[in-house]
Amino acid sequence: MRLAVSNEPIDSFVESRRDDLVQLLCRLIAARTENPPGDEHLAAAIMRETLEPLGIECRMLERAPGRTNVIARVGAGSPSILIACHLDVVPAGDGWESDPFVAEVRDGRVFGRGTSDNKGQLAAVLTLAGYLKEHENELIGEVILVGAADEEAGSDLGLEWLVEEGLVQADFALIPDIDHRMHRISVAEKGALFLKITARGKQSHGSAPEQGINAVWGMIDLLNEVRLMDISAKPNALLTPPTFNLGMIRGGSAPNIVPARCEANLDFRFLPSQNADGIEKNIRDIASKIEAAGERVRFDVERTMAVEPVEVATDHPLVRRLQEAAQEVLGWKPELLGLSGSTVAKPLVRAGTPAVGFGPGEETEAHAANESVAISELLSFTKVLGRFLAKEKT
């Protein structure tokens, strides 16, 4: 498959706008969209100010005040391709050597909160928008650009909502939010199940434990059983084996009090051959078994989050097209892989839109202090997108 627009026009366009891309990223970093509270309207305004002078109309949508999503469209016809970045960032945290919201440019990199996750990618997409508009009749179809809210806190105010309400629909989606320095394209994601287990006993004086029911000991019994639980599954070529993590445990108020309550939070990551209901049932069965054995502790099991695994066909023509566009620019063909974590690809795939992850940046940068991204990677990423979205040569 040959991609349409010759290398020189898109490469020249991108290189000539290097400084514009960097300045735009610096502006986006200065728009403090830490989630919580979000304030995505600050970055959404920059997105609108960038696109509308190009003749690209922006639709601003909010499920809650200030939690703005932006949808913009270029080109027409089929296929429709959605490129979704997110406007929010995680809190700055500690350990920064400079102000995380005043971007610094040095050693060929931009430093600041969100440079890698996900404002660098957004700046690249917005920079490319000028080229897309100029070459609208040469595009593969309709290109839908989304700046989404609330990605860092579950996307209930962002893509989950937009998809649920039918506000965004596409034939294919690219999510530039997985790092790997463009060596990988994610086409699958594990499912995730978060459970909160509460053990309930009876409080008494620590000098007379026989008068109470120790909820912590009951929780220990349950967790030891869970630790031995078989969570294996049929191997998946793209995904690592399923995992279980005890993320939090809390119980008791003083050494000389028998605790009446203990709470534990569990995180299961599972494969397409498994499901959240089956895993939760196993946990409930273990709790019932301990209760039936004569233990006086009682357990409540609450599902706090569940998302099913998703997969996209590895031979999807647009997956192959993305690999070829990347190879032309980068000199390598990105490998296909699956993720143990979750991205906003999940709601799209569930709604019938094949969605894959691909983008610049290093895995160690996202959410870290002194977060940064290489300018050269952002430029290369922009060139890859330009080729990917161009019509094929005939």
C-alpha positions as CSV (number, residue, x, y, z in Angstrom):
1,M,0.0,0.0,0.0
2,R,1.4,3.4,-1.0
3,L,0.4,6.5,0.9
4,A,-0.7,9.4,-1.1
5,V,0.8,12.8,-0.4
6,S,4.6,12.8,-1.1
7,N,7.0,13.0,1.8
8,E,8.2,16.5,1.0
9,P,5.0,18.6,1.4
10,I,4.0,17.1,4.8
11,D,7.6,17.1,6.1
12,S,8.2,20.7,5.0
13,F,4.9,21.8,6.6
14,V,5.8,20.1,9.9
15,E,9.4,21.3,10.0
16,S,8.3,24.9,9.2
17,R,6.0,24.9,12.2
18,R,8.4,23.5,14.7
19,D,8.4,26.7,16.8
20,D,4.6,27.0,16.5
21,L,4.1,23.5,17.9
22,V,6.5,24.2,20.8
23,Q,4.8,27.5,21.6
24,L,1.4,25.9,21.4
25,L,2.5,23.2,23.8
26,C,3.8,25.8,26.2
27,R,0.4,27.5,26.2
28,L,-1.4,24.3,26.9
29,I,0.9,23.5,29.8
30,A,0.2,26.9,31.3
31,A,-3.6,26.1,31.1
32,R,-3.9,24.4,34.5
33,T,-6.2,21.5,33.9
34,E,-5.2,19.3,36.9
35,N,-7.9,16.7,37.5
36,P,-9.3,17.2,40.1
37,P,-10.8,19.7,39.6
38,G,-10.3,19.6,35.8
39,D,-11.0,23.0,34.4
40,E,-10.6,21.6,30.9
41,H,-12.3,24.8,29.6
42,L,-8.9,26.5,29.8
43,A,-7.3,24.1,27.3
44,A,-10.5,23.8,25.3
45,A,-10.3,27.6,24.7
46,I,-6.8,27.3,23.3
47,M,-7.9,24.4,21.0
48,R,-10.8,26.6,19.7
49,E,-8.5,29.6,19.3
50,T,-6.1,27.5,17.2
51,L,-8.7,25.7,15.0
52,E,-11.4,28.3,14.2
53,P,-9.1,30.8,12.5
54,L,-8.2,27.9,10.1
55,G,-11.9,27.5,9.2
56,I,-12.4,24.5,11.4
57,E,-15.5,24.8,13.5
58,C,-15.3,23.6,17.1
59,R,-18.3,22.1,19.0
60,M,-17.9,22.7,22.8
61,L,-19.7,20.1,25.0
62,E,-20.0,20.0,28.8
63,R,-21.6,17.4,31.0
64,A,-20.6,19.6,34.0
65,P,-19.6,23.3,34.1
66,G,-16.0,23.9,33.1
67,R,-15.5,20.3,32.1
68,T,-15.3,21.0,28.4
69,N,-15.0,18.6,25.5
70,V,-14.1,19.8,22.0
71,I,-15.1,18.1,18.8
72,A,-13.8,19.4,15.4
73,R,-14.1,18.0,11.9
74,V,-12.0,18.2,8.8
75,G,-12.7,16.5,5.4
76,A,-15.7,14.4,4.5
77,G,-16.8,11.0,3.5
78,S,-15.7,7.5,4.5
79,P,-13.9,6.3,6.5
80,S,-14.3,8.6,9.4
81,I,-11.3,8.6,11.6
82,L,-11.3,9.9,15.2
83,I,-8.2,11.2,16.8
84,A,-8.8,11.7,20.6
85,C,-6.5,13.5,22.9
86,H,-7.4,14.5,26.5
87,L,-7.3,18.0,28.0
88,D,-6.8,17.1,31.7
89,V,-3.6,16.2,33.5
90,V,-2.8,14.6,36.8
91,P,-1.9,16.8,39.7
92,A,1.7,18.0,39.7
93,G,2.8,16.3,42.8
94,D,6.3,16.7,44.3
95,G,9.9,16.6,43.1
96,W,9.8,19.2,40.4
97,E,13.0,21.1,39.5
98,S,10.9,23.9,37.9
99,D,7.3,25.2,37.9
100,P,5.3,22.3,36.4
101,F,2.9,24.8,34.8
102,V,5.6,27.1,33.2
103,A,7.0,25.0,30.4
104,E,10.7,24.9,29.9
105,V,12.4,24.2,26.6
106,R,16.0,22.8,26.9
107,D,18.1,20.0,25.4
108,G,15.6,19.4,22.6
109,R,12.7,18.7,25.1
110,V,9.8,20.5,26.6
111,F,9.3,20.1,30.4
112,G,6.0,20.5,32.2
113,R,3.0,18.7,33.5
114,G,1.2,17.1,30.6
115,T,4.0,17.3,28.0
116,S,3.9,13.6,27.6
117,D,0.4,12.9,28.8
118,N,-1.3,14.2,26.8
119,K,-0.8,17.8,25.7
120,G,2.3,17.2,23.6
121,Q,0.2,14.9,21.4
122,L,-2.6,17.4,21.4
123,A,-0.2,20.2,20.3
124,A,1.0,17.9,17.5
125,V,-2.6,17.2,16.3
126,L,-3.5,20.9,16.4
127,T,-0.4,21.8,14.4
128,L,-1.3,19.2,11.8
129,A,-4.8,20.6,11.6
130,G,-3.6,23.4,9.4
131,Y,-2.2,21.0,6.9
132,L,-5.4,18.9,7.0
133,K,-7.5,21.9,6.2
134,E,-5.2,23.0,3.3
135,H,-5.3,19.5,1.8
136,E,-9.0,18.7,2.7
137,N,-9.7,17.1,-0.7
138,E,-6.7,14.8,-0.3
139,L,-7.7,13.2,3.0
140,I,-8.7,9.6,3.3
141,G,-12.1,10.7,4.6
142,E,-13.5,12.7,7.5
143,V,-11.1,13.4,10.4
144,I,-12.7,14.0,13.8
145,L,-10.4,15.8,16.3
146,V,-11.4,15.5,19.9
147,G,-10.1,17.2,23.0
148,A,-11.7,15.2,25.8
149,A,-12.3,16.0,29.5
150,D,-11.8,13.8,32.6
151,E,-9.5,11.1,31.1
152,E,-7.4,11.0,34.2
153,A,-10.4,10.3,36.5
154,G,-12.4,7.7,34.5
155,S,-13.8,9.8,31.5
156,D,-17.3,10.0,32.9
157,L,-17.4,13.6,31.9
158,G,-15.4,12.9,28.7
159,L,-15.3,10.2,26.1
160,E,-17.4,7.7,28.1
161,W,-20.2,10.4,28.1
162,L,-19.6,11.4,24.5
163,V,-19.8,7.8,23.2
164,E,-22.8,7.0,25.5
165,E,-24.7,9.9,24.1
166,G,-23.8,9.3,20.5
167,L,-22.0,12.6,20.3
168,V,-18.9,11.0,18.7
169,Q,-19.1,8.1,16.2
170,A,-16.4,7.0,13.8
171,D,-15.3,4.1,11.6
172,F,-11.8,4.0,13.3
173,A,-10.1,5.7,16.2
174,L,-6.5,6.5,17.1
175,I,-5.7,7.3,20.7
176,P,-2.3,9.0,21.0
177,D,-1.9,8.1,24.7
178,I,0.3,5.0,25.1
179,D,4.0,6.3,24.8
180,H,6.4,3.6,23.7
181,R,8.1,6.2,21.5
182,M,6.0,5.1,18.5
183,H,7.6,1.6,18.5
184,R,4.2,0.0,19.5
185,I,0.6,0.1,18.5
186,S,-1.8,-1.1,21.2
187,V,-4.7,-3.2,19.8
188,A,-5.9,-4.8,23.0
189,E,-6.4,-4.0,26.6
190,K,-7.0,-6.1,29.7
191,G,-10.2,-5.8,31.7
192,A,-10.1,-4.3,35.1
193,L,-12.1,-5.2,38.2
194,F,-11.8,-3.2,41.5
195,L,-13.4,-4.7,44.5
196,K,-13.8,-3.3,48.0
197,I,-14.1,-6.0,50.7
198,T,-15.3,-5.1,54.2
199,A,-14.9,-7.4,57.1
200,R,-17.2,-6.8,60.0
201,G,-16.7,-8.1,63.5
202,K,-17.2,-6.8,67.1
203,Q,-15.1,-4.3,69.1
204,S,-13.8,-5.2,72.5
205,H,-10.9,-4.4,74.8
206,G,-7.6,-5.7,73.6
207,S,-7.0,-7.4,76.9
208,A,-10.1,-9.6,76.3
209,P,-10.0,-10.5,72.6
210,E,-12.3,-13.4,73.3
211,Q,-15.1,-10.9,74.0
212,G,-14.8,-9.4,70.5
213,I,-14.7,-10.5,66.9
214,N,-11.5,-9.4,65.2
215,A,-12.3,-8.2,61.7
216,V,-8.6,-7.9,60.8
217,W,-7.9,-11.6,61.4
218,G,-11.0,-12.4,59.4
219,M,-9.7,-10.3,56.5
220,I,-6.3,-12.0,56.7
221,D,-8.0,-15.4,56.4
222,L,-9.9,-14.2,53.3
223,L,-6.9,-12.5,51.7
224,N,-4.7,-15.6,52.2
225,E,-7.4,-17.6,50.3
226,V,-7.6,-15.0,47.6
227,R,-3.8,-15.1,47.2
228,L,-4.0,-18.8,46.4
229,M,-6.9,-18.4,44.0
230,D,-6.2,-19.6,40.5
231,I,-6.7,-16.6,38.1
232,S,-4.9,-18.2,35.2
233,A,-6.5,-18.0,31.7
234,K,-5.9,-19.2,28.2
235,P,-2.8,-17.3,26.9
236,N,-3.3,-14.3,24.7
237,A,-0.6,-13.5,22.2
238,L,-0.9,-9.7,22.8
239,L,-1.5,-9.6,26.6
240,T,0.5,-10.7,29.6
241,P,-1.1,-13.1,32.1
242,P,-3.9,-11.9,34.4
243,T,-2.8,-10.2,37.7
244,F,-4.1,-9.5,41.1
245,N,-3.0,-6.7,43.4
246,L,-3.9,-5.9,47.0
247,G,-3.7,-2.2,46.8
248,M,-5.0,-1.0,50.1
249,I,-5.9,-2.4,53.5
250,R,-7.0,-0.6,56.6
251,G,-8.4,-1.7,59.9
252,G,-8.3,-1.0,63.7
253,S,-8.0,2.2,65.6
254,A,-5.6,1.3,68.5
255,P,-3.4,-1.6,69.6
256,N,-5.5,-2.2,72.6
257,I,-8.8,-2.4,70.8
258,V,-10.1,-5.5,69.0
259,P,-11.1,-4.0,65.5
260,A,-14.7,-4.4,64.4
261,R,-14.0,-3.4,60.8
262,C,-11.4,-4.0,58.2
263,E,-11.4,-2.9,54.6
264,A,-9.3,-4.1,51.6
265,N,-9.2,-2.9,48.0
266,L,-8.3,-5.4,45.3
267,D,-7.3,-4.8,41.6
268,F,-7.7,-7.6,39.1
269,R,-6.5,-7.3,35.5
270,F,-8.0,-10.0,33.3
271,L,-8.0,-11.3,29.7
272,P,-10.7,-11.5,27.1
273,S,-11.3,-15.2,27.9
274,Q,-12.3,-14.1,31.5
275,N,-15.0,-11.8,32.8
276,A,-15.5,-9.6,35.9
277,D,-18.6,-11.5,37.0
278,G,-16.7,-14.8,37.2
279,I,-13.8,-13.2,39.2
280,E,-16.2,-11.5,41.6
281,K,-18.2,-14.7,42.2
282,N,-14.9,-16.5,43.2
283,I,-14.3,-13.8,45.8
284,R,-17.8,-14.0,47.1
285,D,-17.5,-17.8,47.3
286,I,-14.3,-17.5,49.4
287,A,-16.1,-15.1,51.8
288,S,-19.0,-17.5,52.1
289,K,-16.7,-20.4,52.8
290,I,-14.9,-18.6,55.6
291,E,-18.3,-17.5,57.1
292,A,-19.6,-21.1,56.9
293,A,-16.5,-22.5,58.6
294,G,-17.7,-21.0,61.9
295,E,-15.9,-17.7,61.7
296,R,-18.0,-14.9,63.2
297,V,-16.7,-12.3,60.8
298,R,-19.0,-11.2,58.1
299,F,-18.0,-9.9,54.7
300,D,-19.4,-7.4,52.2
301,V,-18.0,-7.4,48.7
302,E,-18.6,-4.2,46.6
303,R,-17.6,-3.7,43.0
304,T,-16.2,-0.2,42.7
305,M,-15.1,-0.4,39.0
306,A,-15.3,-2.9,36.2
307,V,-14.3,-2.6,32.6
308,E,-14.2,-5.5,30.2
309,P,-11.2,-6.3,28.0
310,V,-11.2,-5.1,24.4
311,E,-9.4,-6.3,21.2
312,V,-9.1,-4.9,17.7
313,A,-8.3,-7.2,14.8
314,T,-4.6,-7.2,14.1
315,D,-5.2,-7.4,10.4
316,H,-7.6,-4.4,10.3
317,P,-6.6,-2.4,7.2
318,L,-6.2,0.9,9.1
319,V,-3.9,-0.8,11.6
320,R,-1.7,-1.9,8.7
321,R,-1.9,1.6,7.2
322,L,-0.7,3.1,10.4
323,Q,2.2,0.7,10.6
324,E,3.2,1.6,7.0
325,A,2.9,5.4,7.6
326,A,5.1,5.0,10.7
327,Q,7.7,3.0,8.8
328,E,8.0,5.6,6.1
329,V,8.7,8.3,8.7
330,L,10.5,6.4,11.4
331,G,12.3,3.7,9.6
332,W,10.6,0.9,11.6
333,K,7.3,-0.9,11.6
334,P,5.6,-0.6,15.0
335,E,4.9,-3.9,16.7
336,L,1.4,-4.7,17.9
337,L,0.8,-5.2,21.6
338,G,-1.8,-5.2,24.4
339,L,-1.9,-3.1,27.5
340,S,-2.5,-4.1,31.1
341,G,-3.9,-0.7,31.8
342,S,-6.9,1.1,30.3
343,T,-7.3,4.0,27.9
344,V,-10.2,5.7,26.3
345,A,-10.1,3.2,23.6
346,K,-12.3,1.0,25.7
347,P,-15.6,2.9,25.4
348,L,-15.0,3.3,21.7
349,V,-14.4,-0.4,21.0
350,R,-17.4,-1.3,23.1
351,A,-19.5,1.0,20.9
352,G,-18.2,-0.7,17.8
353,T,-15.4,1.7,16.8
354,P,-12.1,-0.1,16.4
355,A,-9.6,2.0,18.5
356,V,-5.9,1.7,18.8
357,G,-3.2,3.5,20.8
358,F,-0.1,5.0,19.2
359,G,2.1,8.0,20.1
360,P,5.3,9.6,21.1
361,G,6.8,9.8,24.6
362,E,8.5,7.4,27.1
363,E,6.7,5.2,29.6
364,T,8.6,6.7,32.5
365,E,7.5,10.3,31.8
366,A,3.7,10.2,32.2
367,H,2.6,11.3,35.7
368,A,6.2,11.7,36.9
369,A,7.9,14.8,38.3
370,N,9.8,16.7,35.6
371,E,7.7,15.2,32.9
372,S,9.0,16.0,29.4
373,V,8.8,15.0,25.8
374,A,11.3,15.2,22.9
375,I,10.4,17.8,20.3
376,S,11.8,15.6,17.6
377,E,9.3,12.9,18.5
378,L,6.4,15.3,18.4
379,L,7.5,16.4,14.9
380,S,7.8,12.7,13.7
381,F,4.4,11.9,15.2
382,T,2.9,14.8,13.3
383,K,4.4,13.5,10.0
384,V,3.1,10.0,10.6
385,L,-0.4,11.3,11.2
386,G,-0.2,13.3,8.0
387,R,0.7,10.3,5.9
388,F,-1.9,8.1,7.7
389,L,-4.7,10.5,7.0
390,A,-3.8,11.0,3.3
391,K,-5.5,9.3,0.4
392,E,-3.7,6.4,-1.2
393,K,-1.9,7.0,-4.5
394,T,-3.6,5.4,-7.5
